[in-house]
Amino acid sequence: MTPEDQFAYEAAQERVKKIKGLYTHAFVYVVVNALIIFSIARELPDNETLFQPGVFSTAFFWGIGLLGHALSVIIPEFILGKDWEERKIQQYMEDEKKK
């Protein structure tokens, strides 16, 4: 495998790792928040509704964090282009050779 192929493979591997982390985060978000909301719903008296501010606060604030995670995975490629990381690494490698 050539150094360029090795570099491309490692970059793809890192990208897949980031996406897998996002999927894991989303799965845990759904499961944990479903359990929290279900447990709150079981404990509510008959005359109260589930739609109260405190019931969904964990899902809301964690959702903001999940959105941030998603944007950190998606935005760099969208804004900077798919090969931005590769170009920067090549630039740093060339700078190191010049020293």
C-alpha positions in Angstrom: 0.0 0.0 0.0 1.4 3.4 -1.0 1.7 6.2 1.6 -1.1 8.1 -0.2 -3.3 5.0 0.0 -2.4 4.5 3.7 -3.2 8.1 4.4 -6.6 7.9 2.6 -7.4 4.7 4.4 -6.6 6.3 7.8 -8.6 9.4 7.0 -11.6 7.3 6.0 -11.2 5.2 9.1 -11.2 8.3 11.3 -14.3 9.7 9.5 -16.2 6.4 10.0 -15.2 6.4 13.7 -16.7 9.9 14.1 -19.9 8.9 12.4 -20.2 5.8 14.5 -19.7 7.9 17.6 -22.6 10.1 16.5 -24.8 7.2 15.8 -24.0 5.7 19.2 -24.7 9.1 20.9 -28.1 9.3 19.1 -29.0 5.8 20.1 -28.2 6.4 23.7 -30.1 9.7 23.6 -33.2 8.0 22.4 -33.1 5.0 24.8 -32.3 7.0 27.9 -34.8 9.8 27.2 -37.5 7.2 26.4 -36.8 5.5 29.7 -36.9 8.9 31.6 -40.1 10.0 30.0 -41.7 6.6 30.5 -40.8 6.5 34.2 -42.1 10.0 34.7 -45.4 9.1 32.9 -45.8 6.1 35.2 -45.6 8.2 38.3 -47.9 11.0 37.2 -51.2 11.3 39.0 -54.3 10.8 36.8 -55.2 14.5 36.7 -51.8 15.6 35.4 -50.6 15.8 31.9 -47.2 14.5 30.6 -46.6 17.8 28.8 -45.0 19.8 31.6 -41.8 21.8 31.2 -39.7 19.6 33.5 -40.6 16.3 31.8 -38.8 17.0 28.6 -36.0 19.2 29.9 -33.4 16.4 29.8 -34.3 15.6 26.3 -34.2 19.2 25.3 -30.8 20.1 26.7 -29.2 16.8 25.8 -30.7 17.3 22.3 -28.8 20.6 22.1 -25.6 18.7 22.9 -26.5 16.0 20.3 -27.1 18.7 17.7 -23.6 20.1 18.5 -22.1 16.7 18.1 -23.9 16.2 14.8 -22.7 19.6 13.5 -19.1 18.9 14.5 -19.2 15.7 12.4 -21.1 17.1 9.4 -20.2 20.8 9.1 -16.4 20.5 8.6 -16.8 18.4 5.5 -19.7 20.4 4.2 -18.0 23.8 4.6 -14.4 23.0 4.1 -14.7 20.2 1.5 -14.0 16.5 1.7 -10.3 16.9 1.1 -9.6 19.8 3.5 -8.1 17.5 6.1 -5.9 15.8 3.6 -4.6 19.2 2.2 -3.8 20.5 5.6 -1.9 17.4 6.6 0.0 17.5 3.4 0.8 21.2 4.0 2.1 20.4 7.6 4.1 17.5 6.3 5.8 19.7 3.7 6.4 22.4 6.3 8.1 19.8 8.5 10.3 18.7 5.6 11.5 22.3 5.0 12.7 22.7 8.6 
